[in-house]
Amino acid sequence: MTTRTVNFHSLTFDVSKNICLTLHSPLRPEGALDAVIGQTFTKAGSVDVKESLNEVTFEWSGYGSLVVTHREVCKDGHRYDLTWESTKPKSLSDAFEFGVSKWFGATVIKQHTWPLNKWRRKSEAFVCGNSYEDAYGGVQERYWLSSDGVALFVDDDVPLFVSMNHNKDRKLTFTSKYDSPYKNIHKKNVVLKYSILQSKNIRSVHDLAIQEFLGKPRDIPCEDLFRYPIWSTWAQYKKNINQKIVLEFAEKVKEHGFRASQIEIDDDWTPAYGDMEFDKKKFPGAKHMIQQIHDMGFKVTAWVHPFVSPKASVARRDYWVNGSMRGVFTWWNGLGKALDVTNPGSVAWFKGCLNLLKEQTGLDSYKFDAGETKWIPSGAKFHEDMESPNTYSQKWAELCCSIDPDLRALEIRVGFRTQHLPAFIRMMDKDSKWDHDNGLKTLIPHALTFSILGYPFVLPDMIGGNAYKGMPDRELYIRWLQANALMPSMQYSVVPWQYDDEVVEIAKKMDALHEKYSDLLITLGRMAVATGEPIMRPVWWNAPYDEIALNIDDEFLVGDDILVAPVLDKGARMRNIYLPAGSWKDLNSGTVYTGGKWYNDFQAKLEELPHFLLQERKVVPKPRKKKPQKEEKKEEEEEKPAEVPEETEEKPIEEEVKDIVEEEEEEGDEGGAGGGGVGLTPMDLAEELRQKLADFWEKRMEEEIHEGDDAGSVFAAKDS
């Protein structure tokens, strides 16, 4: 069969049995993206091609069609929309080469590596699953981001199956088919619809994805959750809780000199799962208990889920999903049914119960668990049919947020097309171990993936993990504390005083460090509302052409100006640290280092968290290599300390940000109907916030986190 070539803006289609797609770019002229598409059309015969300026159509008589449209979304940004429709094959499949690009996004998995090129996933339904059982995770978007300035986004309505590097084929394959768990309710033809975004680099194309697909949160969660840790009963006590234990838990937090945003009453506080009331045998005076905890200065939340036990008083009502076995299935706490979130009556009852419970007891908010499609029973029958099970996760998250719209002190653990919600998103339960198999080393990759998917309010799981196989060892607990300290929020359950006084002091030190930068975290949260930019950022965020930065999975940025490099290996008292271009001040020693290089064997005593403040930005617009090369960590000689200006007094950054917002609101009031005034756009506001952040860091360049530390070098230099 002869090959026909169609050139369409920066895309080239070579049409024969399959279509070979190539996306060209100045960064990689030979192809920033290569794919073999239309893999189920190999026997379709001849194709009719129709071309116009911004649309090209491929049609196979009796088989189906492909329509490709183009739109220039900004100076260096292009969007291509590809829509396959099949009139004969029962599935559609397009396969994209990983090539030499680094890929990010999609979701979280149990054995998570960053970037995701090393994943090996067979084709499976891309739905919000239980990553603890090694399925695709409960926080996910149909979004893949490439280091070559390319992004892919699959339409929500596609019955999508995804494989990644299956059998080491180095391919990302999208398949559309109406197999379980998807339903073809309206008996439609199979469609595979997705978009290709293109820009000059990974950062600029991600900005386009925020604009075109991901969106931004409408507000930030409760500020206290940025400032002070959550203390949960779960990992410390599991289900063995009662009124006395919860009170003692809160009292111990207070006695040991710790602060808390809220005390979280986890599993098992109800008479039966699904009963929205305290078990009077275990909690005879719940209202009084909660008032006592309030008097200590802590809010109180309780654990809630969408399940009901057959033993519950409400189990026989029509609030639950029906199906085979009358909707009964097994969840992690035994037999139960799942709330029908498509039923307005069920939703109203659920909200009413939890709001009434708050009124009756003084509870402040809730920890909402589950919501993954894993917990939809076999043969499920909903009040309103859902073609995609991800609709369940989406509606559950929206329901949860509607129960606490004002304080916003809740947490949820699922996300799909819910970036607009002002809630902390909690990671799936982590195991108390060091490795990449759901241990400490997945903490940063998971947090960065949440961030890239458009969920900036990251709530890491409990410090030290969930202690399912015994309490975390002392060193693991300390290093976990440090890795968590500069993330958007902190969550304790395993208590530091069960170890020794040194662990307590290290915990207080990390809490103080977090609280010190909480104004910055809140400001970055407001930036996320204005621009969609995450709070936690990958090292490549401001170094999009830096090959080394693109592979760093054990460091992260807080905003643009703090780099955090925790120790994640058992027994280590040093680690290799990569600093991107610019000059960076070690906030433990005061030493300033030149970026764009590795610092090997950088010392990090057990009580130390290596973290750095950007002193001077340096942008290196260096194109990446066209061919993959083996990356070797450079051994660098010690840099001499640089002099920096003295610290000056300043107004807290959060107050300055509030001033900007208040001034804008006043201007908006003055510029109302007939007033002739014009308020700031969100982007104008974002620019002012950026300037305030720049001023903030300029004044704090000399700030020292730990007084009395040695001002000399903290790494052992090696000869190159």
C-alpha positions in Angstrom: 0.0 0.0 0.0 1.4 3.4 -0.9 2.1 6.0 1.7 0.4 9.4 1.6 1.9 12.3 3.5 -0.3 15.1 4.9 1.4 18.1 6.5 -0.9 20.0 8.9 0.8 22.9 10.7 3.4 21.2 12.9 1.9 17.8 12.5 2.8 15.3 9.8 0.6 12.2 9.0 2.1 9.4 6.9 -0.9 7.3 5.9 -0.8 3.7 4.9 -2.2 0.7 6.8 -1.8 2.8 10.0 -1.2 6.5 10.3 2.2 7.5 11.6 1.9 10.8 13.4 4.9 13.1 14.0 4.7 16.4 15.9 7.6 18.7 15.0 9.0 21.5 17.2 12.0 23.9 17.2 13.2 22.1 20.3 13.2 18.7 18.5 12.7 19.2 14.7 12.9 15.5 14.0 9.9 14.9 16.2 8.8 16.0 19.6 6.1 13.3 19.5 5.8 10.1 17.5 2.8 7.9 17.4 1.2 5.1 15.4 -2.5 5.8 15.4 -5.6 4.0 14.0 -4.3 0.6 15.0 -7.7 -1.1 14.6 -8.1 0.3 11.0 -5.4 -1.8 9.4 -7.9 -3.6 7.1 -10.0 -0.5 6.4 -8.7 -0.1 2.8 -8.3 3.2 1.0 -8.8 6.6 2.8 -10.3 9.8 1.6 -8.5 12.9 2.9 -10.0 16.4 3.0 -7.9 19.3 4.0 -8.6 22.9 4.9 -6.6 25.6 6.8 -7.4 24.4 10.3 -9.0 21.0 9.8 -8.1 17.7 8.1 -10.5 14.7 7.8 -9.5 11.1 7.1 -12.4 8.9 6.2 -12.5 5.1 5.7 -15.7 4.0 4.0 -17.6 1.6 6.3 -15.0 1.8 9.1 -15.0 5.3 10.5 -13.2 8.6 10.5 -10.5 10.8 12.1 -11.0 14.6 12.3 -8.1 16.8 13.3 -8.5 20.4 14.1 -6.0 23.1 14.9 -6.1 26.2 17.0 -3.3 28.6 17.9 -4.0 29.4 21.6 -1.1 31.8 22.2 2.1 33.0 20.5 4.0 29.7 21.0 1.1 27.5 21.8 -0.9 25.1 19.6 -3.8 22.9 20.3 -4.8 19.9 18.1 -8.0 18.1 18.8 -8.2 14.5 17.3 -11.5 12.7 17.2 -11.8 9.1 16.0 -15.2 7.6 15.4 -15.6 4.0 14.6 -18.6 2.6 12.7 -17.2 -1.0 12.6 -14.3 -1.8 14.9 -15.3 -2.3 18.6 -12.3 -0.5 19.8 -9.9 2.3 18.8 -6.2 2.4 19.8 -3.4 5.0 19.4 0.1 4.4 20.7 2.6 7.2 21.5 6.4 6.6 21.8 8.0 7.6 25.0 11.1 8.4 22.9 13.8 10.3 24.7 11.2 12.5 26.4 10.5 12.4 30.2 6.8 11.9 31.0 4.8 13.1 34.0 1.2 13.3 35.2 -1.6 10.8 34.8 -2.0 9.4 38.4 -0.3 7.8 41.3 0.6 4.2 41.7 1.9 2.1 44.6 5.4 1.7 43.2 5.7 5.2 41.9 8.8 6.5 40.1 9.2 10.0 38.7 9.2 10.5 35.7 6.8 7.7 34.8 8.9 6.3 31.9 9.9 3.2 33.9 6.3 2.2 34.8 5.2 -1.1 33.4 1.4 -1.1 33.2 -0.7 -3.4 31.1 -3.8 -2.0 29.5 -6.4 -1.4 32.2 -9.4 0.9 32.7 -8.1 4.3 33.5 -10.5 5.0 36.4 -10.1 6.2 40.0 -8.9 3.0 41.6 -7.2 1.8 44.8 -3.5 2.4 44.4 -2.9 0.5 47.6 -3.8 -2.6 45.6 -1.6 -1.4 42.7 -4.4 -0.1 40.5 -4.3 3.3 38.9 -4.8 5.8 41.8 -7.8 7.6 43.1 -6.4 11.0 42.2 -6.0 11.1 38.4 -6.4 13.1 35.3 -6.3 12.0 31.7 -3.2 14.2 31.3 0.3 13.3 30.2 3.0 15.9 30.2 6.3 15.6 28.2 9.6 17.3 28.6 9.6 18.1 24.9 6.9 20.7 25.3 4.0 18.4 24.5 0.9 17.4 26.5 -1.9 14.9 25.9 -5.4 15.2 27.3 -8.1 12.6 26.7 -11.7 13.6 26.7 -13.7 12.7 29.9 -16.4 10.8 27.9 -14.0 8.3 26.3 -14.2 4.7 27.8 -10.4 4.8 28.3 -8.0 2.0 28.8 -4.3 2.8 29.2 -1.1 0.9 29.0 2.3 2.4 29.8 5.6 0.7 28.8 3.9 -2.7 28.9 6.4 -5.5 28.0 9.0 -2.7 28.0 7.6 -1.4 24.7 8.3 2.3 25.7 4.8 3.3 24.5 1.8 5.1 26.0 -1.3 3.5 24.5 -4.8 4.8 24.6 -7.6 2.4 23.8 -11.3 3.3 23.7 -13.8 0.4 24.1 -17.0 -0.3 26.0 -15.8 -3.0 28.2 -16.3 -3.2 32.0 -16.4 -0.9 34.0 -17.7 1.4 31.3 -21.3 1.3 30.1 -22.5 2.3 26.6 -25.9 3.6 27.9 -26.8 5.4 24.7 -25.5 2.8 22.3 -23.0 5.2 20.7 -20.3 4.4 18.2 -16.9 4.0 19.8 -15.1 7.3 20.0 -11.5 8.2 20.9 -11.1 11.9 21.4 -8.0 13.6 22.8 -6.0 16.8 22.5 -2.4 17.5 21.8 -0.9 20.7 23.3 2.4 22.0 22.0 4.6 24.8 23.3 8.3 25.7 23.6 9.0 23.6 26.7 7.5 21.5 29.5 6.7 24.5 31.7 5.0 26.6 29.1 2.9 23.7 27.8 1.8 22.9 31.4 0.7 26.5 31.7 -1.4 25.9 28.5 -2.9 22.8 30.1 -4.0 24.8 33.1 -5.6 27.3 30.8 -7.3 24.7 28.5 -8.1 21.8 30.7 -7.0 21.6 34.4 -8.4 24.9 35.7 -7.8 26.4 39.2 -9.2 26.1 42.7 -11.9 28.6 43.5 -10.4 29.3 47.0 -8.0 27.9 49.5 -8.7 25.5 52.4 -8.8 26.6 56.1 -5.6 28.5 56.8 -5.0 26.7 60.1 -4.3 23.5 58.1 -1.4 25.2 56.4 -0.1 26.5 59.8 -0.4 23.6 62.2 -0.5 19.8 62.0 -3.5 17.6 62.0 -3.4 14.9 64.7 -5.3 11.7 63.8 -6.1 8.8 66.1 -5.8 6.2 63.3 -2.2 5.0 63.1 -1.6 5.3 66.8 -4.8 3.6 68.0 -6.5 2.1 64.9 -10.1 1.2 65.9 -9.4 1.1 69.6 -10.7 4.5 70.5 -13.2 5.9 73.0 -13.9 9.2 74.7 -11.2 8.7 77.3 -8.5 7.8 74.7 -9.4 10.7 72.4 -9.3 13.2 75.3 -6.0 11.8 76.5 -4.6 12.0 73.0 -5.5 15.7 72.7 -4.2 16.4 76.2 -0.8 14.8 75.4 -0.4 16.9 72.3 -0.9 19.9 74.5 1.2 18.7 77.4 4.2 18.0 75.1 4.1 21.5 73.7 2.8 20.8 70.3 0.2 22.8 68.3 -2.6 21.4 66.2 -5.0 22.6 63.6 -7.4 19.8 64.6 -7.8 16.5 66.4 -9.1 13.9 64.0 -11.4 11.1 65.4 -10.8 8.3 63.0 -12.4 4.8 62.8 -14.5 3.6 64.9 -16.8 6.1 66.6 -20.3 5.2 65.4 -22.6 2.4 66.6 -22.4 0.8 63.1 -20.9 2.1 59.8 -23.3 4.4 58.2 -24.9 5.6 61.4 -24.2 9.3 61.6 -24.0 9.6 65.4 -21.5 8.8 68.2 -21.6 5.4 69.8 -23.0 6.3 73.3 -21.2 3.4 74.8 -17.8 4.5 73.6 -18.5 8.3 73.7 -21.1 8.9 76.4 -20.5 12.6 76.3 -19.3 13.5 72.8 -20.5 17.1 72.9 -18.6 17.7 76.2 -15.5 15.9 74.9 -15.4 18.1 71.8 -15.9 21.3 73.9 -13.0 20.2 76.1 -10.8 19.8 73.0 -11.9 23.2 71.7 -10.9 24.7 75.1 -7.4 23.3 74.4 -7.3 25.4 71.2 -7.9 22.6 68.7 -10.7 22.0 66.2 -12.2 18.5 66.0 -13.1 16.4 63.0 -14.4 12.9 62.5 -13.9 10.2 59.9 -16.6 9.7 57.3 -17.0 7.4 54.3 -19.8 6.5 51.8 -20.5 3.0 53.2 -23.2 1.5 55.4 -23.1 -1.7 57.3 -26.1 -4.2 57.1 -26.2 -3.6 60.9 -26.8 0.1 60.6 -30.3 1.6 61.3 -30.4 3.2 57.9 -29.2 0.2 55.8 -32.7 -0.6 54.5 -33.4 2.9 53.2 -33.1 3.8 49.5 -30.0 5.9 49.9 -27.6 3.2 48.6 -26.4 1.9 45.3 -28.4 -1.2 44.2 -27.1 -4.1 42.2 -26.3 -7.8 42.4 -26.7 -9.1 45.9 -28.9 -6.1 46.5 -25.9 -3.9 46.3 -24.0 -5.6 49.1 -20.2 -5.9 48.6 -17.1 -6.1 50.6 -15.1 -3.1 51.6 -12.1 -2.9 53.9 -14.3 -3.1 57.0 -16.6 -5.9 55.9 -19.9 -6.1 54.1 -21.7 -2.9 53.2 -23.4 -0.8 50.6 -22.2 2.4 48.9 -24.0 5.8 49.0 -25.7 6.6 45.7 -24.2 10.0 45.0 -26.4 10.4 41.8 -29.6 10.4 43.9 -30.6 13.9 45.1 -32.5 12.3 48.0 -29.4 10.3 49.2 -27.2 13.4 48.9 -29.7 15.6 50.8 -30.0 12.9 53.6 -26.2 12.5 53.8 -25.6 16.3 54.0 -28.4 16.7 56.5 -27.1 14.1 58.8 -23.6 15.4 58.9 -24.7 19.1 59.3 -27.0 18.1 62.1 -24.2 16.2 63.8 -22.0 19.3 63.7 -24.9 21.3 65.3 -25.5 18.7 68.0 -21.9 18.0 69.0 -19.8 20.9 67.9 -17.7 19.0 65.4 -15.9 21.4 63.0 -15.6 19.3 59.9 -14.8 15.8 58.6 -12.1 13.6 57.1 -13.8 12.1 54.1 -12.5 8.7 53.0 -12.8 6.5 49.9 -14.7 7.5 46.8 -12.7 5.4 44.4 -14.5 3.3 41.8 -13.1 0.2 43.4 -16.0 0.5 45.9 -18.8 0.5 43.3 -20.5 -2.9 43.7 -20.8 -5.4 40.8 -23.8 -4.8 38.6 -24.4 -1.4 40.2 -27.6 0.4 39.5 -27.7 4.1 40.2 -30.5 6.6 40.4 -28.9 8.2 37.3 -26.9 6.0 35.0 -23.2 6.7 34.7 -21.2 5.8 31.5 -17.9 6.3 33.4 -17.4 5.2 37.0 -15.2 8.3 37.5 -18.4 10.2 37.7 -18.8 8.6 41.1 -15.5 9.9 42.4 -16.2 13.3 41.0 -19.6 13.6 42.6 -18.4 12.2 45.9 -15.6 14.9 46.1 -18.1 17.6 45.3 -20.6 16.3 47.9 -17.9 16.3 50.6 -16.9 19.9 49.9 -20.5 21.0 50.0 -20.7 19.9 53.6 -18.0 22.3 54.7 -18.2 25.3 52.4 -17.2 28.0 54.8 -14.5 26.7 57.2 -13.1 24.3 54.6 -11.3 22.2 57.2 -12.1 18.9 55.5 -9.9 16.4 53.6 -10.7 14.1 50.8 -8.7 11.4 49.0 -10.1 11.3 45.4 -9.8 13.7 42.6 -11.1 13.7 39.0 -11.9 16.9 37.3 -12.3 18.5 40.7 -9.4 20.9 40.7 -11.8 23.7 41.5 -12.6 22.4 45.0 -10.9 24.3 48.0 -9.9 21.1 49.9 -6.8 19.3 51.0 -6.4 16.0 49.0 -4.9 13.2 51.1 -2.6 10.6 49.8 -3.6 7.0 49.9 -2.3 5.1 53.1 1.4 4.7 53.1 3.4 1.8 54.6 5.9 2.4 57.3 9.0 1.6 55.3 11.7 3.4 53.3 11.4 2.1 49.7 9.6 3.0 46.5 6.9 0.3 47.2 4.5 2.7 48.9 7.1 3.8 51.4 8.8 7.1 52.2 10.4 7.3 48.7 7.0 7.7 47.1 6.1 10.7 49.2 7.7 13.3 46.9 6.7 11.7 43.6 3.1 11.4 44.8 3.0 15.0 46.0 4.5 16.3 42.8 2.1 14.3 40.7 -0.9 15.8 42.7 0.6 19.2 42.0 1.1 18.7 38.3 -2.5 17.3 37.9 -3.9 20.5 39.3 -4.3 19.6 43.0 -2.1 22.1 44.9 -3.4 21.4 48.4 -1.4 18.3 49.1 -2.0 16.5 52.4 0.7 13.9 52.8 -0.3 10.8 54.6 0.6 10.4 58.3 4.1 11.0 59.4 5.9 7.6 59.6 3.2 5.9 57.6 0.2 3.9 58.9 2.1 1.4 61.1 0.2 -1.6 59.7 3.1 -3.9 60.5 4.3 -2.3 63.7 5.4 1.2 64.5 7.9 2.9 62.2 11.5 2.7 63.4 13.0 5.8 65.0 15.2 6.9 62.1 12.4 6.4 59.5 10.1 8.5 61.6 12.6 11.4 61.9 13.4 11.4 58.1 9.6 11.2 57.3 9.1 14.2 59.6 11.7 16.2 57.7 10.4 15.2 54.2 7.0 16.4 55.3 8.0 19.6 57.0 7.8 22.0 54.1 4.9 20.4 52.3 1.6 22.3 52.3 0.3 20.5 55.4 1.5 18.0 58.1 -0.4 15.1 59.7 0.6 13.2 62.8 -0.8 10.0 64.2 2.2 8.0 65.5 3.2 10.3 68.4 6.9 11.5 68.7 7.0 11.1 72.5 6.7 7.3 72.2 10.4 7.4 71.1 12.5 9.7 73.2 13.2 13.4 74.0 15.4 13.9 71.0 12.7 12.8 68.6 10.3 15.2 70.4 12.7 18.0 70.0 13.3 17.2 66.3 9.5 17.1 65.8 9.1 20.5 67.4 11.9 21.9 65.3 10.2 20.6 62.1 6.8 22.0 63.2 8.4 25.3 63.9 10.0 25.3 60.5 6.7 24.6 58.9 4.9 27.2 60.9 7.7 29.7 60.0 6.9 29.3 56.3 3.1 28.9 56.7 2.5 32.5 55.5 4.4 31.6 52.4 2.4 28.4 51.9 -0.8 30.3 52.2 0.4 33.0 49.8 1.3 30.3 47.3 -2.1 28.8 47.8 -3.7 32.1 46.8 -1.3 32.1 43.8 -2.8 28.7 42.9 -6.3 30.2 43.0 -5.1 33.1 40.7 -2.9 31.2 38.3 -3.2 27.4 38.8 0.5 27.2 39.7 1.1 24.5 42.4 2.6 25.2 45.8 5.0 22.2 45.6 6.9 22.3 42.3 9.4 19.9 40.6 13.0 20.9 40.3 12.5 21.4 36.6 9.8 24.1 37.2 12.2 27.0 36.4 14.8 24.8 34.6 12.7 23.2 31.8 15.7 22.4 29.6 17.8 20.9 32.4 18.2 17.2 31.8 19.3 16.5 35.3 16.4 18.5 36.9 13.9 16.5 34.8 14.9 13.3 36.5 15.1 14.5 40.2 12.5 12.6 42.2 13.8 13.2 45.8 13.9 17.0 45.9 11.2 19.6 45.4 10.6 23.3 45.3 8.3 25.4 47.5 7.2 28.1 45.2 10.2 29.2 43.1 12.6 30.1 46.0 13.0 27.2 48.4 14.5 23.9 47.4 14.1 20.9 49.8 16.3 17.9 49.7 15.4 15.5 52.5 17.4 12.3 53.3 15.4 9.3 52.3 17.9 6.4 52.8 18.2 4.4 56.0 21.4 5.0 57.8 22.5 8.0 55.6 24.0 11.1 57.1 24.8 12.6 53.8 23.2 12.6 50.3 23.9 13.9 46.8 22.0 17.2 46.1 21.4 18.8 42.8 20.9 22.6 42.7 19.5 24.0 39.5 20.9 27.2 37.9 21.2 30.2 40.2 22.9 30.7 43.6 21.4 28.9 46.6 21.9 29.6 50.3 21.9 26.7 52.6 19.5 27.6 55.3 21.2 25.4 57.9 24.7 26.8 57.6 24.3 30.1 55.7 26.7 29.0 52.9 25.9 30.0 49.4 26.4 27.6 46.5 26.4 28.0 42.8 23.6 26.0 41.0 23.6 24.0 37.9 25.7 21.2 39.5 25.7 18.3 41.9 27.0 18.5 45.4 27.9 15.0 46.4 28.1 13.7 49.9 26.3 16.8 51.3 26.2 16.3 55.1 22.8 15.9 56.7 22.9 14.9 60.3 19.9 13.0 61.7 18.4 16.2 63.0 18.9 18.2 59.8 16.7 18.9 56.8 18.8 20.2 53.9 16.9 23.1 52.4 18.0 26.1 50.4 16.9 29.6 49.5 17.4 31.0 46.0 19.6 34.1 46.1 20.0 34.9 42.5 18.0 33.4 39.6 19.9 32.3 36.5 17.9 31.1 33.4 19.8 28.9 31.0 17.7 28.4 27.9 19.8 25.5 26.7 18.1 23.1 24.3 18.2 19.4 25.4 20.3 16.8 23.6 18.6 15.1 20.6 19.9 11.7 21.6 19.6 10.1 25.0 22.9 10.2 27.0 23.8 8.5 30.2 23.4 11.0 33.0 26.3 11.1 35.4 26.3 13.0 38.6 29.1 15.5 38.6 31.5 15.7 41.5 32.0 19.4 42.4 34.5 21.2 44.6 33.3 23.1 47.6 32.0 26.6 46.9 33.2 29.5 49.0 30.6 31.3 51.1 29.2 34.4 49.6 28.3 37.6 51.4 24.6 38.6 51.5 22.9 41.7 52.8 21.7 42.0 56.4 18.1 41.2 57.2 15.6 44.0 57.6 12.3 44.2 59.4 9.2 43.8 57.2 5.5 43.4 57.2 4.4 39.7 57.2 3.9 38.5 53.6 0.4 37.2 54.3 -0.8 40.6 55.5 0.6 42.2 52.4 -1.2 39.7 50.2 -4.5 40.4 52.1 -3.9 44.1 51.6 -3.6 43.5 47.8 -6.9 41.6 47.8 -8.7 44.2 50.0 -7.4 47.0 47.8 -8.7 45.2 44.7 -12.1 44.6 46.3 -12.3 48.4 47.1 -11.4 49.3 43.6 -14.0 46.8 42.3 -16.6 48.5 44.6 -15.7 51.9 43.3 -15.8 50.7 39.8 -19.3 49.2 39.9 -22.1 49.9 37.6 -21.8 53.5 36.2 -18.6 54.1 38.2 -16.2 53.7 35.3 -13.6 51.8 37.4 -11.8 48.7 36.3 -10.8 46.0 38.8 -7.7 43.8 38.4 -8.0 40.6 36.4 -6.9 37.4 38.0 -3.6 37.6 36.1 -3.0 41.2 37.2 -3.6 40.1 40.8 -1.2 37.1 40.2 1.5 39.5 39.0 1.1 41.7 42.1 1.3 38.5 44.3 4.5 37.5 42.4 6.0 40.9 43.1 5.2 40.7 46.8 6.8 37.3 46.9 9.9 38.7 45.2 10.0 41.6 47.7 9.5 39.1 50.5 12.5 37.0 49.5 14.7 39.9 48.8 14.3 41.2 52.4 14.7 37.7 53.9 17.9 36.6 52.2 19.8 36.7 55.4 17.2 34.9 57.5 18.7 32.0 59.5 16.6 29.0 60.4 18.8 27.4 63.0 20.9 29.7 65.2 24.4 28.5 66.2 25.0 26.3 63.2 28.4 26.1 61.7 28.7 28.7 58.9 31.2 26.6 57.0 30.7 24.0 54.4 28.4 21.1 55.1 29.4 18.8 52.4 32.5 16.7 51.8 34.0 17.9 48.5 35.5 15.4 46.0 38.0 16.1 43.3 36.5 15.9 39.9 
